[in-house]
Amino acid sequence: MLSVRCTTQKSGLARWMFRILNHLKNKSMAKGKPDLNILFIYNVPFRGIAKMTGGMVSMGMAHALTEIVNGHFFKGMGHLIKGFFANRK
């Protein structure tokens, strides 16, 4: 799995989310009181999302998120939606 921290990601969505998270992280660090929730979100890998949601996000859905971030938006969204309905059963 690739990290979202790179501003050269193919996905505009990934670059946009990185800019938002980076801005929030820098803003909280400038205050001198780092926001631990932002730092956690900034550093967690997609597999961590799957493992920490109590089954709401499956590992297949985490892989679909990785596809979306890597520039395969429609393919990844298809897998994410399919994983969502398979996970509901």
N, C-alpha and C positions, 0 to 999 in steps of 0.2 A: 504494500500500500504506500502511496505517495503522500507526502505532507502537504497541507494547504498553505503553509507558510511562505510559499514562493510566489512572488508577484508576477512570475512568468507563466502561470497556469494558463492552459488553453481556454478554460471556462471563464467568461466574464463574471459569472455568478461567484465563482471561487475568489477571484481577485477583489470583487466588491465586498464580500464577507470578510476577507483578510484585512482590507482597509478599515472596515468598521471595528473589528476586534482589535486591531493594532492601535487605532485611535483611542478606543476605550481603555486599553491597557496602559498606553502612554499617559493618558489623562489621569488615571488613578495613581500611577507611579509618581507623577509630578506633584500630586497632593502630599506625597510622603506616606500615604496609607494605601498600599496596594489592595485592590479588590480581589479577594481570593476566588470568587466565583468566575470572574473574567479570566484570571490566570488559569483556572482549571479548564474552562472552555477552550482557551487559547492552546493549551498543551495536550488535550486528550486526543488520542487517535480514534478513528472511526470504530475500530473494534471495541474500544472502551465504551463507546455509546451503546453498542449492542450488549455488552456485558453488564452495564450499570442501569439499564432501564427496566429490569424485572420482566423481560420477555416482550415488552411493547415494540422493541426494535430487534429484529432477528439479525443473524450474521449475514444472511443474504441481502437484507436491506442495507446493511453497512457497506457491503460490496457495491450495491447499486449507488449509494452516495459517492463512493470512490469513482465510479464510472462517470457520474455527473460532473464531479470536480475535474476529472481528466479530459473533459471536452466532449463526452458522448452523452449529451443532455437527454435526447429522446430515448435512446437505448436504456440509459440509466433510469429514467422516469418510468419506462415500461417495466423494468425489473423491480423498481421500488413499489409500484402499484400492485404488481403481481405478488410481491412479498408481503405487502400489507394485507391483502385478502387471504393469502395462505396462512398468515400469522394469526388471523382472527379465528380460525377454526379450532 
